Amino acid sequence: MTGRSGFFGGDNPFDLTRSWMLEAQETEPNDPNAIALATVDDQGMPNARMVLLKDVEDDAFVFYTNFGSQKAQEIESAGTAAFVMHWKSLRRQIRVRGFVEKEDGEKADAYFASRSLQSRIGAWASRQSQPLKSRTELMANVAKVTARQGPSPKRPPFWGGFRIVPIEIEFWADGAFRMHDRFVWKRENVDQEWRIVRLNP
């Protein structure tokens, strides 16, 4: 017995994630869907940065980016990624590791269309992760793209989503005197059933 109860309960880790995120929306002052995304380059050197998690599907976590960015290139090379989502207000975090699939179809089109016009123009204008001489150069690119794309820019072919299909999800909650509660959901591959293990703090 793992002794799960209360806000650790349930038999689906994606439902549990959604539940915690809903709670965080009531308590976090900014970006309750922010995640620290970790990737690794082809030399084995790790990288981490904050991105926004945009969807929790029935079997995956989805975020969007420029496919030319450093994180995208590292993800496509390794085929894996990890992230941690931490809420100071709740004193909880979720850690995820898994395999990554590209999302560049209708779902990516729909999400891109839902963004503000300024954000859509920005996606076209920015050569993400590439050297930039000045802010002035960036704003000049924005002006050019605005004139060229008009009021309804389509999703750029170099921009879309990544879907992280996890093999490990850990739910962590702060405990008194560092006696934290930790439950990890594990499986060897994405087709297997989850095993739930309680971990030492």
C-alpha positions in Angstrom: 0.0 0.0 0.0 1.3 3.4 -0.9 -1.0 5.3 1.5 -2.3 7.8 -1.1 -5.2 9.9 -0.1 -6.5 13.5 -0.2 -5.0 15.5 -3.1 -2.8 12.5 -4.0 -5.8 10.3 -4.7 -7.1 9.0 -8.0 -6.1 6.4 -10.5 -5.0 8.6 -13.4 -1.9 10.8 -13.2 -3.2 13.2 -16.0 -6.4 13.8 -14.1 -4.3 14.4 -10.9 -2.2 16.9 -12.8 -5.2 18.8 -14.0 -6.6 18.9 -10.5 -3.4 20.4 -9.1 -3.2 22.9 -11.9 -6.8 24.0 -11.2 -5.9 24.6 -7.6 -2.8 26.5 -8.6 -4.9 28.9 -10.8 -6.5 30.1 -7.6 -3.3 30.7 -5.7 -0.4 31.5 -8.1 0.0 35.2 -9.0 1.6 34.5 -12.4 1.7 31.6 -14.9 0.4 28.6 -12.9 1.1 26.6 -16.0 4.9 27.5 -16.1 7.3 24.5 -16.3 11.1 24.3 -16.2 11.8 22.2 -19.3 15.0 20.2 -19.4 16.7 18.9 -22.6 20.2 17.6 -23.4 22.4 18.4 -26.4 24.3 15.9 -28.5 27.3 16.3 -26.3 25.3 15.3 -23.2 25.2 18.8 -21.8 21.9 19.7 -20.2 19.8 22.8 -20.7 16.8 24.1 -18.8 14.4 27.0 -19.4 10.9 28.1 -18.5 8.0 27.5 -20.9 4.3 27.4 -20.6 2.5 24.1 -20.6 -0.6 24.6 -22.9 -2.4 21.3 -22.6 -2.7 18.2 -20.5 -4.0 15.5 -22.8 -5.2 12.0 -21.9 -1.7 10.7 -22.3 0.7 13.6 -22.8 1.7 17.1 -22.0 1.9 19.7 -24.7 3.8 23.0 -25.2 4.6 25.1 -28.2 7.8 26.7 -29.6 9.8 27.6 -32.7 11.2 24.4 -34.2 14.4 26.2 -34.9 15.0 27.0 -31.3 17.8 25.3 -29.3 15.3 23.3 -27.2 13.5 22.1 -30.2 16.7 20.9 -31.9 17.8 19.1 -28.7 14.4 17.5 -28.3 14.4 16.3 -31.9 17.9 14.9 -31.6 17.4 13.1 -28.3 13.7 12.3 -28.6 13.3 12.8 -24.8 12.7 15.7 -22.4 11.8 16.3 -18.7 10.1 19.1 -16.8 9.2 20.2 -13.3 6.2 22.3 -12.4 6.5 24.0 -9.0 3.9 26.0 -7.1 5.3 27.9 -4.1 1.8 28.9 -3.0 0.7 25.2 -2.8 4.1 23.9 -1.8 3.8 21.2 -4.4 5.6 20.1 -7.5 5.2 17.6 -10.4 8.2 16.1 -12.2 7.9 14.4 -15.6 10.2 12.5 -17.8 9.3 11.0 -21.2 9.5 10.6 -24.9 8.6 13.5 -27.2 6.5 13.7 -30.4 6.1 16.7 -32.7 2.7 18.4 -32.9 2.5 20.3 -36.2 -1.0 19.5 -37.5 -4.5 20.8 -36.9 -4.1 21.1 -33.2 -1.1 23.3 -33.6 -3.0 25.4 -36.1 -5.9 25.8 -33.7 -3.7 26.9 -30.8 -1.7 29.3 -33.0 -5.0 30.9 -34.2 -6.1 31.4 -30.6 -3.1 33.5 -29.7 -3.1 37.3 -29.8 -2.2 39.0 -33.1 0.9 40.4 -31.6 2.0 36.9 -30.4 1.4 35.5 -33.9 3.4 38.2 -35.5 6.1 37.7 -33.0 6.3 34.0 -33.9 7.0 34.9 -37.5 9.4 37.7 -36.7 11.7 36.0 -34.2 14.5 33.6 -35.2 14.4 32.1 -31.8 17.8 31.3 -30.1 19.7 32.9 -33.0 22.0 35.9 -32.4 20.3 39.3 -32.6 22.2 42.6 -33.1 19.7 44.8 -31.3 16.1 45.3 -30.1 15.8 47.7 -33.0 16.5 44.9 -35.5 13.8 42.7 -33.9 11.2 45.5 -34.0 12.1 46.1 -37.7 11.4 42.5 -38.4 8.1 42.8 -36.6 7.1 45.7 -38.8 8.1 43.8 -42.0 6.1 40.8 -40.9 3.1 42.8 -39.9 3.0 44.4 -43.4 3.5 41.1 -45.1 1.3 38.8 -43.1 -1.7 41.1 -42.6 -4.3 40.8 -39.8 -4.7 37.0 -39.9 -1.3 35.3 -40.1 -1.3 31.5 -40.5 1.0 29.3 -38.3 4.6 29.4 -39.6 5.9 26.1 -40.9 8.8 26.4 -38.4 6.5 26.8 -35.3 4.4 24.3 -33.5 4.1 22.0 -30.5 5.8 19.1 -28.8 3.9 16.4 -26.9 5.8 14.8 -24.0 4.5 11.2 -23.5 5.7 10.3 -20.0 7.2 7.2 -18.6 7.6 8.8 -15.1 5.5 11.3 -13.2 6.3 12.3 -9.6 3.9 14.2 -7.4 5.6 15.9 -4.4 4.1 17.9 -1.5 5.9 19.7 1.2 5.8 18.1 4.7 6.6 19.4 8.1 10.3 19.1 9.1 11.2 18.1 5.5 9.2 14.9 5.8 7.7 15.4 2.3 5.2 13.2 0.6 6.3 11.8 -2.8 4.5 9.4 -5.1 6.0 8.4 -8.4 4.0 6.8 -11.3 6.3 4.7 -13.4 6.2 2.5 -16.5 8.9 1.0 -18.7 7.3 2.2 -21.9 4.2 4.2 -22.9 2.1 1.0 -23.6 2.4 -0.4 -20.1 0.3 0.1 -17.0 1.5 2.5 -14.3 3.1 1.4 -11.1 2.8 3.7 -8.2 5.6 3.8 -5.6 5.9 5.9 -2.5 9.4 7.5 -2.1 11.3 8.6 0.9 11.5 12.4 1.3 
